[in-house]
Amino acid sequence: MQKYENGANRVSISRLIQFCEALDVPPSQVLDGLSTARQPKADPLQPLRTERGVRLAKAWDRLDPKKQVAILNLIEETAGR
């Protein structure tokens, strides 16, 4: 079971039904809310691939580390982390 819990192996639908039967849980309850379409993972670096992002990165590199920390804290606090 651990290899399934960790996501190392995928569980086939027939195996999932066997688990549900053993646990006396309807398969619909386990599958409820799952999307059938795979969602692409968001690219966290996409905002830096814009003109504004490039300007920000260049200016960031010119700041001393203490100012970088202060600005990062300000941004995170303003954005609500």
HELIX and SHEET records of a PDB file:
HELIX    1   1 GLN A    2  GLU A    5  1                                   4    
HELIX    2   2 ILE A   13  LEU A   23  1                                  11    
HELIX    3   3 PRO A   27  LEU A   31  1                                   5    
HELIX    4   4 GLN A   46  ARG A   49  5                                   4    
HELIX    5   5 GLU A   51  ARG A   62  1                                  12    
HELIX    6   6 PRO A   65  ALA A   79  1                                  15    
END                                                                             
